[in-house]
Amino acid sequence: MPNEKVIVVLPAYNAALTLEKTVASIPSHCADEVILVDDGSRDATVGIARRLGLTVIEHPQPRGYGANQKTCYQMALERNAGYIVMLHPDYQYDARLIPAAIGILKVGTCDVILGNRVRTRRECLASGMPLYKYFGNRFLTAIENIALGQNLGEFHSGFRAYRRKVLEMVPFSANSDDFVFDTQFLIQAVHFGFNIGDVPMPVRYFKEASSINLWRSVSYGLESLGAVGTFYLHRLRLIRSPLFSSQEKQ
């Protein structure tokens, strides 16, 4: 009997203003459990999460976005998830698409599903995405698609769904504790032969939604390109990177 348990994980940092709306937007009965990992928030995120009945894990001090996801995925695996959805708790991504993403994973045509915010330029910019983020996203995604042999609408989404097997094999604990964790993870998924797909994802940009500034975006972009370079150097056997050593062998 396949493991059908669905767990939604919320990597949270100072999400008090948007958490309740995010949780309310998750379709009823589509998740068996919702886990929030709080990365040392200085607001009421933890109290709200407990009031909403979520499973709450706390980092006493901020460790970083990537470190938060590591805890999210470790907890999901420990709690016997068959399918894992990562959703930012800032009410930016449309949680109504969780059942559709899980449905694709269950059919078996994909192992990883991303929410694609960039269906058309006009729609994307109308949602409020800053112009520099749009062009940065397009530039990086084009390079990553070519370098990795993919055809994704974008590589930088905060909505992701996985089959359990992906998290069991990908050595995500070796990844960065910062934002480039996301890029490293997708490159690892490609390396291990997993099929990645995406679904159109309406998004909302507003003051309370989390967003990194221009200079952090530039740093993230350079680190993402560096991650692609590491993949190729490993592939050419010029270096041996722990990012591409299967967890199942460890």
Phi, psi and omega in degrees: 000122181294151178280112184260005184293129179250126175239130174262129178248138182240105175280109192246142170211114181051055184254019186301326185284343186235349187299313183298318178296320180298312181296319180296334182278348179287123183304138181297142176070009178269346180231139177279336180201147174240122181251127174250126173254116182264127185262059177070038181300149178257007179245203186267021183307311184296316180298318178295317180300318179294320179297327180280356177083020179280156169282124188243129174241133183246133164269119181302326178233150178301132179247342181119158183299317179294318178297324177298314179297324178303314178295319178306310186286324176298317179294319180299318178295317180297330181266017169067040176288138172267330178223137185234130177245126174258122183230127175294135183274026182260010178062027179271323183263150186274103184291348179298343181272002178303311180300324179294317180297315179295322179300319178296317179299321182291327176296327176099003180283337178225152176256336179226135176235131176251150170274121184264109181280350192245061179291313171222155179299315183298314181295319182296312180291328178294334179287345178109004178298128178302147184301319181294327177291320180299308183291325175296317178298315181296317181296309182295317182297320178299314179296315183293321177299315181294313185294326187255001178070032182250177178217052184271150176293326174198155180256000196236039183272148174264016173237118183218141177231140186227148162283150182306321184304326181297311182289335177287329185263318184291127181279064186294340179294341179275354185282171177298151173274359183256195188294333183292352173313316184300313180295315179303318182298315181293322176298319177298318180299320176296314181304320183272007171083018178280148179272127182246133177226179178214164177231146177301133187231102173299140180229164180233127174250124179206171190303320185280345181288141182291146179195139177270150185283181185302312185290324174293326178295319178297315179299317178299318179298316179295319178294325178295317176296322176298323178295321176296318178298319178299319178302314182289321178296321176293318181297325179277000179064030175273335172222164174240109185258134176295346179296341186240027174254115187305135175299329184295339181265356184265000000 
